[in-house]
Amino acid sequence: MAPKQPASAVDRADAWFAREILPLEVPLMQFLQHNWRQKSEIADLRQEVYARVYEASLKHLPEKPKHFLFATARNLLIDRARQARIIPIEAATDLETLDPASDTPGPDQIVIARDELRRLQAALEKLSPRCREAVVLARIQGLSRREIAARMGVTEGTAAQYLSEAICQLVEHLQRTPKARA
């Protein structure tokens, strides 16, 4: 368990991440899709990049967020490519000893997750109908920007604008609403 950061460092990292990193989601996804063959892993890669960037921001806020984000993404892809080539023999024998029940969330985690879902639902309801539709198509249904544009009857650029605007509004709303503390 990582040592607890002072509230001001966490708040500063939260605000920086929302302001500087989250608006770069569309170009980050394009970068990952262009550079990774396993399309089913793209969302997980994005989350891993976000986790690495956020952890680093708790220690020190990078001066060039966009450069740092894409360097982190590139390094993650390199790490994953290296790991894909090397599979230790112990991995096959260790699979039998894994306890699937250990991944079950505890009651406190369930309560926190439900609270976060309620906050997100409230934020989604505040979006304009077109922005909400774009977010639902992208994040819930997992459609590509091209597919979103086709469903909405707009250009890919317009779909990207809806997504970008929606993400910024969601972040702004979620920062204003209090969240449950564990």
Secondary structure, DSSP 8 states (H G I E B T S, - for coil): ------HHHHHHHHHHIIIIIGGGHHHHHHHHHHH-S-GGGHHHHHHHHHHHHHHHHHH---SSHHHHHHHHHHHHHHHHHHHHH---THHHHHGGG--GGGG---HHHHHHHHHHHHHHHHHHHHS-HHHHHHHIIIIIS---HHHHHHHHTS-HHHHHHHHHHHHHHHHHHHHHS-----
